[in-house]
Amino acid sequence: MVTAVVLIEAETEKISQLANQLVELEAVSEVFSVAGRYDLVAVLRVAQNEDLADAVGGEIRQLDGIVKSETLIAFRVYSREETEGVFSIGSDG
């Protein structure tokens, strides 16, 4: 599983519409509207890198209203559940 985060700068009047379009894409698991340098953050989860290239280059970048984007590919995913599971091994509680 390949996980990526796509940071998106969008045209202000198209942020809501763009978020709704993004969340409908198969590769996109979540979309966040955020404050700061970027307007939207999309979390993508796909089977392989080629799928990520198709999703970002072939689908996301083609959506109307995107000014620019930056894609971050995750090497490892850390979560509270995984961390707590590691420390609870062998404990009775």
Summary of the structure (lengths in Angstrom):
residues: 93
radius of gyration: 16.0
end to end distance: 31.6
largest distance: 54.1
contacts: 239
relative contact order: 0.26
helix: 37%
strand: 32%
